[in-house]
Amino acid sequence: MTSGTLEQVSEAADRLRAASVDRIPCAPVRDLIGATDVAAAYAVQLQLTQARVAAGAKAVGHKVGLTSAVVQAQLGVDRPDFGVLFEDMQVAECMPVPFDRLLQPKVEAEIAFVLGADLDGDVSPATVRAAVDHAMVALEIVDSRIAGWDITFCDTVADNASSGLFVLGAQRLTFADFEPLDTKVTLYVDGLATSMGTGAACLGDPLRALTWLAATARDLGDPLTAGQLVLSGALGPMVPIRPGTQVRAELCSNDGRPLGTVTAEFPGEQA
């Protein structure tokens, strides 16, 4: 590591863990690990992941973040990042989203992939495509333990890529049904179209985001495996969410053919 020592990595993990437990956003961790030490940031994420697994949490896949060129420009980075998805992060579409588990939530619509084969060797685009069993539209409820979303690339990586919760749509899609690149999504908040985007906004193609993750995970010695879920990244801008709202995403092909919907209910009174 170039900026974050082992002691500083542990201190950063403790700070983020306390924010999650106490429900009080914390200061950024870049004062401990630096704003550019990517290895230290992932070391913090790994320490938090290992602690969750040791406490009984089950990892079910990964999310890809920072896939939008606009967001990358905002943070001054030229690469995506990834985080770990846990089983207890999924909220069934028929259930209210537990707002008391969130601090500063924002919602984005994306395409989720479920793998039908391991990706522990060749991760060429053709191999990655063939490894996908099915896909569906998803809502990712991103969140930050860091106050005011005051994050650099290393802050968000350390904070499990600003992961929160996720909701999956019911309609399963195969590549006989659609091409991820040739899609567009509309995100509605309380019935009003609030965010729109396309498959091309996600690293140029959601499958490209999946391929990047497969190569990165393999090179880190933790390859993607059959059955895992991957949230491939936002197709449109994030939307801040408050209690008492309903969010709905509609995915369709570029020619308007419906490909699936997903809805999330956020209970409570708006302040």
N, C-alpha and C positions, 0 to 999 in steps of 0.2 A: 504494500500500500504506500502511496505517496503522501497522503495527508492524514488519513485516519489510522491511528494506532489501534491495537486490539482493545485497549482500555477505552479509547474514544468511541470505537464501534459499539462496545457494550453500553456505554453511557448514552449513546444515541438511541439504541434499542430500548433502553429503560425509559427514556423520555417519551418515546412514541407509545410504548406499552402503557405507561401511566396515563397518557392522554386518552387512550382507548378505554381504560378501566374507569377512570374518574369522569369521563364524558366532558373533559375540559380541553379545548385545543391548546397545543403547546407552541413554543417557539420553534423556528426551523432548526434542523440539525446540522446545517452546513457550518456552523461555528465549531462543530466537533470534528466533522469528517471532511470539510472543505466542499466547495461548490463544483469541483471538477473531478474528484476522485471517484470514478465510477465503480472501481473494484471495492472500495470501502462502502459505498452505498449499497451494493448488492450483498456485501457481508452483513450489513445491518439487517437487510431484508431476510437473509438466510437465518440469522440468529432468531428473529421473530417467528419465522416459519417453523423452525425446529422446536421452539418453545410451544407453539400451538399444537404441533403434532404430538409432542411429549405429553401434553395435557389432554389428548384424546381426539383432537380435531382430525378430520380426514381430508386430505388434498384430493381434488377431483379434476384439476386441470390448471390452465393458465389464462391470463388476459394479456393482450397486447395493447400498450398505450402509446400515446404520442405518435399516432399514425397520420395525423393531419399536418400538412405543411404549414398551415396558419399557426397551430399550437406550437410546432417546432420552432417557428420564427419567434414567437412570443417568449419562449424559454431560451432562445439562442443555442439550440441543439440541432444536430443533423441526423439523429437516429431515434428509432422507437425504443421503448423499454418494455419490460414484462413484469407481471406479478403472479402470485399464486392464488388460485380459487379453492375455497374450502366448501365442503358439503353444506355447512350451516349458513353459507352466504346466499344460497338459492332460496328465493321466495316463490311459492307456487302462485300461479296467476290468479287463482281463486281466493287467495288470502291477502289480507291487508299488509302493507309493508310496515315492519316494526320501526317507526320513526325514532323510538327511543334508543335504537342501536346506531343512529346516525348523528353526525355533528354538523356538517356543512354540505349536504347532499346536492349533487347535480345529476341530471339524467341524460344519457345519450343512447341512440339507437344504433345497433350494429348487427352483423351476421355472426352467429355462433356455429362452430363446426364441432361435430363429434367424430372422433377417429375410429376407424374399424381395423386399423393395422398399426403396428409399431413403426416409429420413424427413428431407428437407432443406427442407420447406416446411410445409404443414399438419400439425400434430401433434395433432389432435383425437383423442379416444378411438377414434372409429370408424376414422379413418385409420390409427392405430397398430395397431389390431386387424387391419385388412386387410393390413398390411405383414408380419405374422408368417407365415412359411412353415410352421414346425412348432415344437413344444416337446418337452421331455423332463425327467424328474426328474434332478437333479444333486446332487452333493456338492461343496460348497465347503470347502476346507481353508484356513481363514483363519489368518493368522500375523501376528506383530508383531515388527518389528526393535527395538522399544522395551522395555526390561527390565520384566518383571512386568506387561505390559499396562497400564502407568501412562500412560494416554492421555486427552487431551481431544479434542474434535472436530477441532481443527487438527492435532494429532499424528497421528491416524489418516488424515486426508485427505493430509497430506504423505507418509505411508508407504503411498501407493497404496491407500488405503482398507483397510489391513491385509490385503492380498491375499497368497495363498500359491500353492496349486495347486487344480485342480478335476478332477472325474471326471464324465463324462456317461453316463447310462443309454442303453441300446440302443433302447428302444421310442420311436418318434416319434409324437407326438400332434398332431392338428389340432383346430380348434374344433368340428368335427363329432363329435369323440371326447369332449371334456371342456370344462368351464368352469374356468379357474384359480381363481376365487373359491371354487367349490364343491368344494374338495379338502381332504384332510387327509393328513398324513404322519407316519410313525413311524420314528424313527431307532434302530437296534439297534447296540449295541456288544457284541461277543462273544455275540450271541444274546439279550441282555437289552434290553428296550425302555427307552431312556434319555431320549429326548426326543420330544415329540409337539407338533404344531401344525396350523394350518389356513391356507388361502389368505387368509383375512381378516386374519391376523397380519402380512401383508406390505403395509404401507401401505393396508390395507383391501381390496386386490385386487392380485395380482402384475401385472396389466395396468396398474394405476394407477402402479406403480413404473416400468414400461417407458415409460409416457407421460411421467412426470416426467423420466426420463433423456433421452428424445427431445427434449423442449423445451429442457432444459438444454444438451445437446450442440449443438443447432441455434443457440441463442443465443450460444454460445461460438465459433461458426464452425467447428465440427468435427462436422457432423451424422452420425447413424447411417446406415449404408449396407447395401445388400443383401449377404447372406452373413455379416454380423457376428453374433456370439453375445452374448447378454446374460444374465447371471445376475441374476435379478430381486430376490433378497433372501431371507433366511431365513424359513421357515414356522414354525420352532420354535426353542427355545433352543440356543445353541452348547454343544458337549460337548468338553472337553479330551481329547486323544488322546495315548497313549504307545506306544512301539514294542511290537510283538507282539500287536496287536489287529486285529480285523476290524470294519468298519463297514458297515452295510447300511441303506438307506432304502427304504421302501415307500410309494409314492404311490397313493392311491385316491380315488374320489369320496366325497362325504359319505354316500352310501347304501351304501358298501362295495365298489363295483366297482373292481377292480384297474386301475391306470393305468400301472404301470411300477415297476421297481426299479433300484437302482444299488448296487454293492458296491465297497469299497476295502479293500485289504490293506496293513497297516502292518507290515513285517517287523522282526525284532529281538527281543531279550529285554527283558521288562519289568524295570525296576530295583526 
